[in-house]
Amino acid sequence: MVRETRVSPADLIAPLFVCHGSDRREEIPSLPGQYHLSIDELVIEAAVLHASGVPAVILFGLPDSKDEAALEAYSEDGIVQQALRALRAELPDLILITDVCLCQYTSHGHCGVIVEGEIDNDITLEVLAQVAVSHAAAGADMVAPSDMMDGRVAAIRSALDQEGFSQTGILAYSAKFASAFYGPFREAAHSTPSSGDRRGYQMDPGNAREALREVLLDVDEGADMVMIKPAMPYLDVIARAREATNLPIAAYQVSGEYAMLKAAVAEGLLDERAAVLESLTAIKRAGADLILTYHAGAAARWLS
């Protein structure tokens, strides 16, 4: 009766990786219990998650080919666009969120368009807007730009409105830190940069005040929700963001956080259910309304 913080399945968003082909359900070595899913398998997985009480999924696409212009990212027949249409047809009540970034689709693995050896912020905004519009046209309820380019929320909001998608929401990766905890995801999404790193456009892990500036900039540009990523190492940033805005706040319990818990469980060092639920409770206690987590399916079953 007196518990202050509660986690429910309705708080959770499940990340899913979709690939071309059929009958493909291939476990990701760095993320035990997570899979590369062809669209037919994706629909099955999403249906199980939805039946367990998870209201939303966020899609990450694995293209067949990559190029410097990230063409499949905004193609009508891109893997995410195909997946959206299939999910919308089969699971009309499932909330569909899409990651909007270029790193999985570019041959160099960076989140923006490279011109003369540097990320060109403004050209990248034009491409990201095309990606977001293509996702909305295919059935996305919400787009989630994760690139960390300056001004991308405003550019995407403007493009969506101009194309008649004013009801499509934006979940902005507002404070996305240049973290060591992304390694398993980069293997899963085949998105490791071929050279350099992403510290030029992701945030310094030591900067909390800057994180709040980024959050408030995205609020001003028209974000409907803001996100802090990663979650557990940045609980203080979540708490500060909670004090700074009344918008819904999401936190991403990223691949490294998931992999660490799974490794400790495999060694018999932790009780999985207790550790996972405690970690999710901590994220909510810090101020997050929603949690993106690879534990979503298991946690929903434990909480139901």
C-alpha positions as CSV (number, residue, x, y, z in Angstrom):
1,M,0.0,0.0,0.0
2,V,2.8,2.4,0.8
3,R,5.1,1.6,-2.1
4,E,6.1,4.8,-3.8
5,T,7.4,3.5,-7.2
6,R,5.7,0.8,-9.3
7,V,6.6,-0.7,-12.7
8,S,4.0,-2.1,-14.9
9,P,4.0,-3.7,-18.4
10,A,2.4,-0.5,-19.7
11,D,5.6,1.4,-18.9
12,L,7.8,-0.8,-21.2
13,I,8.8,-0.4,-24.8
14,A,10.5,-3.4,-26.5
15,P,13.3,-2.9,-29.0
16,L,13.1,-5.3,-32.0
17,F,15.6,-6.0,-34.8
18,V,14.0,-6.7,-38.2
19,C,15.8,-8.1,-41.2
20,H,15.0,-9.2,-44.8
21,G,14.0,-12.7,-45.7
22,S,11.5,-15.1,-44.2
23,D,11.5,-17.7,-41.4
24,R,14.5,-16.0,-39.8
25,R,14.8,-16.0,-36.1
26,E,18.6,-15.8,-35.4
27,E,19.8,-15.2,-31.8
28,I,22.1,-12.3,-31.4
29,P,25.3,-13.6,-29.7
30,S,26.0,-10.4,-27.8
31,L,22.3,-10.2,-26.6
32,P,21.2,-13.6,-25.5
33,G,17.5,-14.0,-25.8
34,Q,17.2,-11.3,-28.5
35,Y,16.9,-12.0,-32.2
36,H,17.3,-10.8,-35.7
37,L,13.7,-11.4,-37.0
38,S,12.4,-11.5,-40.5
39,I,9.0,-9.7,-40.9
40,D,6.9,-12.9,-40.4
41,E,8.8,-13.7,-37.2
42,L,8.7,-10.1,-36.1
43,V,4.9,-10.1,-36.3
44,I,4.8,-13.2,-34.1
45,E,7.2,-11.7,-31.6
46,A,5.3,-8.5,-31.4
47,A,2.0,-10.3,-30.9
48,V,3.5,-12.2,-27.9
49,L,4.8,-8.9,-26.4
50,H,1.5,-7.1,-26.9
51,A,-0.4,-10.0,-25.4
52,S,1.8,-9.8,-22.3
53,G,0.9,-6.2,-21.8
54,V,3.7,-4.4,-23.5
55,P,2.0,-1.5,-25.4
56,A,4.8,-0.5,-27.8
57,V,7.8,-1.6,-29.8
58,I,10.6,0.3,-31.4
59,L,12.0,-1.0,-34.6
60,F,15.7,-1.2,-35.8
61,G,16.2,-2.2,-39.4
62,L,19.0,-4.3,-40.9
63,P,19.2,-3.4,-44.6
64,D,20.4,-5.8,-47.3
65,S,22.9,-3.3,-48.6
66,K,24.5,-0.1,-47.4
67,D,25.8,3.0,-49.2
68,E,27.1,6.5,-48.4
69,A,23.6,8.0,-48.9
70,A,21.7,5.6,-46.6
71,L,19.2,5.1,-49.4
72,E,17.3,2.1,-47.8
73,A,16.7,4.2,-44.7
74,Y,13.9,6.2,-46.5
75,S,13.0,3.8,-49.3
76,E,9.3,2.8,-49.6
77,D,10.5,-0.8,-49.7
78,G,13.0,-0.5,-46.9
79,I,13.0,-3.1,-44.3
80,V,11.5,-0.9,-41.6
81,Q,8.8,0.4,-44.0
82,Q,7.8,-3.1,-44.9
83,A,7.8,-4.2,-41.2
84,L,5.5,-1.3,-40.3
85,R,2.9,-2.2,-42.9
86,A,2.9,-5.8,-41.8
87,L,2.6,-4.9,-38.1
88,R,-0.1,-2.3,-38.7
89,A,-2.1,-4.8,-40.6
90,E,-1.8,-7.6,-38.0
91,L,-1.6,-5.7,-34.7
92,P,-3.6,-2.4,-35.1
93,D,-3.5,-1.6,-31.4
94,L,0.2,-2.0,-31.0
95,I,2.1,1.4,-30.7
96,L,4.8,1.4,-33.4
97,I,7.9,3.5,-32.8
98,T,10.8,3.7,-35.2
99,D,14.4,4.6,-34.7
100,V,15.4,7.4,-37.1
101,C,19.1,7.3,-37.8
102,L,21.5,6.5,-40.6
103,C,24.2,4.4,-38.9
104,Q,22.7,1.0,-39.9
105,Y,22.3,2.1,-43.5
106,T,25.5,4.0,-44.2
107,S,28.6,2.2,-45.5
108,H,30.7,4.1,-43.0
109,G,28.5,3.4,-40.0
110,H,28.1,7.0,-38.9
111,C,24.8,8.6,-38.0
112,G,25.0,11.4,-40.6
113,V,26.1,12.2,-44.2
114,I,29.8,12.6,-44.5
115,V,31.1,15.5,-46.7
116,E,34.8,16.0,-47.1
117,G,35.6,13.8,-44.1
118,E,33.1,15.5,-41.7
119,I,29.5,14.9,-40.7
120,D,27.4,17.5,-42.5
121,N,24.7,18.4,-40.0
122,D,22.3,20.3,-42.4
123,I,22.4,17.7,-45.2
124,T,21.8,15.0,-42.6
125,L,18.7,16.8,-41.4
126,E,17.2,16.7,-44.8
127,V,17.8,12.9,-45.0
128,L,16.5,12.3,-41.5
129,A,13.3,14.2,-42.4
130,Q,12.8,11.9,-45.4
131,V,13.3,8.9,-43.2
132,A,10.8,10.1,-40.7
133,V,8.2,10.9,-43.3
134,S,8.6,7.5,-44.9
135,H,8.1,5.8,-41.6
136,A,5.0,7.8,-40.9
137,A,3.6,7.0,-44.3
138,A,4.2,3.3,-43.6
139,G,2.3,3.4,-40.3
140,A,4.6,4.6,-37.5
141,D,2.8,6.2,-34.6
142,M,6.0,7.8,-33.4
143,V,9.5,8.4,-34.8
144,A,12.5,8.5,-32.5
145,P,15.5,10.4,-33.9
146,S,18.7,9.0,-32.3
147,D,21.3,10.7,-34.5
148,M,22.1,13.7,-32.2
149,M,22.3,16.2,-35.0
150,D,21.5,19.8,-34.1
151,G,18.0,20.9,-35.0
152,R,16.7,17.5,-36.1
153,V,13.5,17.6,-34.0
154,A,12.5,20.9,-35.7
155,A,13.4,19.6,-39.1
156,I,11.4,16.3,-38.7
157,R,8.4,18.1,-37.1
158,S,8.3,20.5,-40.0
159,A,8.5,17.7,-42.6
160,L,5.9,15.5,-41.0
161,D,3.5,18.4,-40.7
162,Q,4.0,19.5,-44.4
163,E,3.3,15.9,-45.5
164,G,0.1,15.6,-43.5
165,F,1.5,13.6,-40.6
166,S,0.8,16.2,-37.9
167,Q,-0.4,13.4,-35.5
168,T,2.8,11.4,-35.8
169,G,4.7,11.9,-32.5
170,I,8.4,12.5,-31.9
171,L,10.3,10.7,-29.2
172,A,13.6,12.5,-29.2
173,Y,16.8,10.9,-28.1
174,S,17.6,14.2,-26.3
175,A,20.5,13.2,-24.1
176,K,22.3,10.4,-25.8
177,F,25.8,10.0,-24.3
178,A,28.9,8.7,-26.0
179,S,28.7,5.6,-23.9
180,A,30.8,2.4,-23.6
181,F,27.5,0.5,-23.0
182,Y,26.5,0.4,-26.7
183,G,28.8,-2.3,-27.8
184,P,26.3,-5.2,-28.0
185,F,23.8,-3.1,-29.9
186,R,26.4,-2.1,-32.5
187,E,27.1,-5.8,-33.1
188,A,23.4,-6.5,-33.3
189,A,22.6,-3.7,-35.6
190,H,25.8,-4.0,-37.7
191,S,26.4,-0.3,-37.1
192,T,29.9,0.0,-35.7
193,P,31.7,3.0,-37.4
194,S,34.3,1.9,-39.9
195,S,36.6,4.7,-38.7
196,G,36.6,7.2,-35.9
197,D,33.9,7.3,-33.2
198,R,30.7,9.3,-32.4
199,R,32.0,11.6,-29.7
200,G,31.7,14.5,-32.1
201,Y,27.9,14.4,-32.0
202,Q,27.0,12.3,-29.0
203,M,27.4,13.7,-25.5
204,D,30.3,13.7,-23.1
205,P,29.4,11.4,-20.2
206,G,30.6,14.0,-17.7
207,N,28.1,16.7,-18.8
208,A,24.8,16.8,-16.9
209,R,24.1,20.5,-17.4
210,E,24.6,20.2,-21.2
211,A,22.2,17.2,-21.1
212,L,19.5,19.5,-19.7
213,R,20.2,22.1,-22.4
214,E,19.8,19.4,-25.1
215,V,16.5,18.2,-23.5
216,L,15.1,21.7,-23.3
217,L,16.1,22.4,-26.9
218,D,14.2,19.4,-28.1
219,V,11.2,20.4,-26.1
220,D,11.3,23.9,-27.8
221,E,11.7,22.3,-31.2
222,G,8.5,20.3,-30.8
223,A,9.4,16.9,-29.2
224,D,6.4,15.0,-27.7
225,M,8.7,13.0,-25.4
226,V,12.3,13.1,-24.5
227,M,14.8,10.3,-23.8
228,I,17.9,9.8,-21.7
229,K,20.3,7.1,-22.9
230,P,21.8,5.0,-21.3
231,A,19.6,4.6,-18.2
232,M,21.3,3.2,-15.2
233,P,24.6,5.1,-15.4
234,Y,22.6,8.4,-15.9
235,L,19.9,8.2,-13.3
236,D,20.9,11.6,-12.1
237,V,20.3,13.1,-15.5
238,I,16.9,11.4,-15.6
239,A,16.1,13.0,-12.3
240,R,17.2,16.5,-13.4
241,A,15.2,16.2,-16.6
242,R,12.2,15.2,-14.6
243,E,12.5,18.5,-12.7
244,A,13.1,20.5,-15.9
245,T,10.1,19.4,-18.0
246,N,6.6,18.1,-17.8
247,L,6.9,16.1,-21.0
248,P,6.9,12.4,-20.7
249,I,10.5,11.1,-20.2
250,A,11.7,7.8,-21.6
251,A,15.0,6.1,-20.6
252,Y,16.8,3.4,-22.6
253,Q,18.2,0.5,-20.7
254,V,20.7,-0.2,-23.4
255,S,22.4,-3.3,-24.7
256,G,25.4,-3.2,-22.4
257,E,23.1,-2.9,-19.3
258,Y,21.1,-5.9,-20.6
259,A,24.2,-7.9,-21.4
260,M,25.8,-7.3,-18.0
261,L,22.8,-8.6,-16.2
262,K,22.5,-11.6,-18.5
263,A,26.2,-12.4,-18.0
264,A,25.9,-12.2,-14.2
265,V,22.8,-14.4,-14.2
266,A,24.5,-16.9,-16.4
267,E,27.4,-17.1,-13.9
268,G,24.9,-17.7,-11.1
269,L,25.8,-14.4,-9.5
270,L,22.4,-12.7,-9.6
271,D,18.7,-13.7,-9.5
272,E,17.5,-12.6,-12.9
273,R,13.9,-11.6,-11.9
274,A,14.9,-9.7,-8.8
275,A,17.8,-7.9,-10.5
276,V,15.9,-6.9,-13.6
277,L,12.9,-5.7,-11.7
278,E,15.1,-3.7,-9.2
279,S,16.9,-2.1,-12.1
280,L,13.6,-1.1,-13.8
281,T,12.3,0.3,-10.5
282,A,15.4,2.4,-10.1
283,I,14.9,3.9,-13.5
284,K,11.3,4.8,-12.8
285,R,12.2,6.1,-9.3
286,A,14.6,8.5,-10.9
287,G,11.7,10.0,-12.9
288,A,11.3,8.0,-16.2
289,D,7.7,7.5,-17.4
290,L,8.7,4.9,-20.0
291,I,11.5,2.4,-20.3
292,L,13.0,1.0,-23.4
293,T,14.4,-2.4,-22.4
294,Y,15.4,-5.7,-23.9
295,H,13.9,-7.2,-20.7
296,A,10.4,-6.0,-21.7
297,G,8.9,-9.4,-22.5
298,A,10.2,-11.2,-19.4
299,A,9.5,-8.2,-17.1
300,A,5.9,-8.0,-18.4
301,R,5.4,-11.7,-17.6
302,W,6.8,-11.3,-14.1
303,L,4.7,-8.2,-13.4
304,S,1.4,-9.5,-14.7
